[in-house]
Amino acid sequence: MYPTLAKHIESALKNDVCSIGHRGSAFSEIYNATIENIKKIFDVPDGFHVFFLSSGTECMERIIQNCVGKKSFHFVNGAFSKRFYDTAVLLKKTPKKLEVDYGLGFDFAEQAIDEDCELIAVTHNETSSGVMVDLRQVYTLKKNRPNVILAIDAVSSVPYSSFDFDYVDIVFFSVQKGFGMPAGLGVMIVSERAFQKSLRLQLENHVVGTYHSFYALDEKDKKSQTPETPNVLGIYLLGKICADLLERGMESIRRETDERAARLYEILDSHSKLSAFVKNSAIRSKTVIPILTDNGSEEVVGFAKGKGMVLGTGYGPFKKEQLRISNFPSHTPEQFKKLCELLTKIPSKD
Ligand SMILES: *Cc1c(COP(=O)(O)O)cnc(C)c1O
């Protein structure tokens, strides 16, 4: 959790945030303040919509419903990018994918994508494998085909990540990873082009969803409200944590993330027992770092536990052999220092 979270939960209770009506001015003020701070963090230009949903997974479904009549294209290199693709299949679209193994990236500029693909889906940071793709390369997809809608899953790269909205139509994330908040809130930034596409699909009789169609979200957004009774507490807390991040300065947060990631990979590259799972340093994630262990993850997790630290294990099939370290702004310098010391002291079995 972000270090100031407890303080903000207390102030929420004190200010009745959990019981205010979601059609009143008190809520609208919270709503506007949070959206304003999100726009500041990511430098979102005028003309983009910001919508609140319930999770990253919900964002995937809403994006397919609202922006794809028939065909989307997905770059798949792990469990979350695969989920986006599977969502399109389940919604009876006919998506295409380029799928590579866990730990690998893509040569975006080289991809021949069918002319009739309406949307391209890219996962900025594949949390299951620790691959972070270079967005400058992703933008070439949009430069080559300005009419396509480019959607970026940024769930585990925010708030570190930044975007060039000249080339991005949709960015979405949830808040329980990089923002260090309780789960239950998704945020989607939507270009006017993507919004208009949704209106066109609706006119053409496509099912674009009900209460969370882009149209329904926008109708309420005009009144600084949401269609449903939203996660008011989550929206409030996100606004407060964004304010804290802005006060620290996004540039310095991004620099610190880079420095910490570099330090972790440096430790791993010279370690006798541990190594980075992603071999190509150009696509190594700055925010989620999977580690190969040579005696299994359990041993290292146990060793860490004895030193008072909880280490995460690898994703799904990699649980037994990998560790995963997150590098988020919520981690204090003391925690990071302790982590580095711990990693360098992993005992040898021999
Ligand atoms: C966690 C995650 C998701 C899913 O987000 P939820 O909020 O759990 O639905 C999607 N994409 C990526 C890259 C993730 O790390």
Ligand as a Chemical Component Dictionary entry (heavy atoms), coordinates in Angstrom:
data_LIG
# 
_chem_comp.id                   LIG 
_chem_comp.type                 NON-POLYMER 
_chem_comp.pdbx_formal_charge   0 
_chem_comp.three_letter_code    LIG 
# 
loop_
_chem_comp_atom.comp_id 
_chem_comp_atom.atom_id 
_chem_comp_atom.alt_atom_id 
_chem_comp_atom.type_symbol 
_chem_comp_atom.charge 
_chem_comp_atom.model_Cartn_x 
_chem_comp_atom.model_Cartn_y 
_chem_comp_atom.model_Cartn_z 
_chem_comp_atom.pdbx_ordinal 
LIG C1 C1 C 0 -3.408 -7.357 -13.081 1  
LIG C2 C2 C 0 -3.452 -7.113 -14.529 2  
LIG C3 C3 C 0 -4.663 -7.076 -15.239 3  
LIG C4 C4 C 0 -5.976 -7.367 -14.591 4  
LIG O1 O1 O 0 -6.381 -6.297 -13.810 5  
LIG P1 P1 P 0 -7.580 -6.492 -12.761 6  
LIG O2 O2 O 0 -7.730 -5.156 -12.166 7  
LIG O3 O3 O 0 -7.107 -7.562 -11.821 8  
LIG O4 O4 O 0 -8.760 -6.947 -13.541 9  
LIG C5 C5 C 0 -4.633 -6.790 -16.583 10 
LIG N1 N1 N 0 -3.470 -6.550 -17.222 11 
LIG C6 C6 C 0 -2.289 -6.576 -16.578 12 
LIG C7 C7 C 0 -1.042 -6.273 -17.336 13 
LIG C8 C8 C 0 -2.241 -6.860 -15.220 14 
LIG O5 O5 O 0 -1.070 -6.896 -14.577 15 
# 
loop_
_chem_comp_bond.comp_id 
_chem_comp_bond.atom_id_1 
_chem_comp_bond.atom_id_2 
_chem_comp_bond.value_order 
_chem_comp_bond.pdbx_ordinal 
LIG C1 C2 SING 1  
LIG C2 C3 SING 2  
LIG C2 C8 DOUB 3  
LIG C3 C4 SING 4  
LIG C3 C5 DOUB 5  
LIG C4 O1 SING 6  
LIG O1 P1 SING 7  
LIG P1 O2 DOUB 8  
LIG P1 O3 SING 9  
LIG P1 O4 SING 10 
LIG C5 N1 SING 11 
LIG N1 C6 DOUB 12 
LIG C6 C7 SING 13 
LIG C6 C8 SING 14 
LIG C8 O5 SING 15 
# 
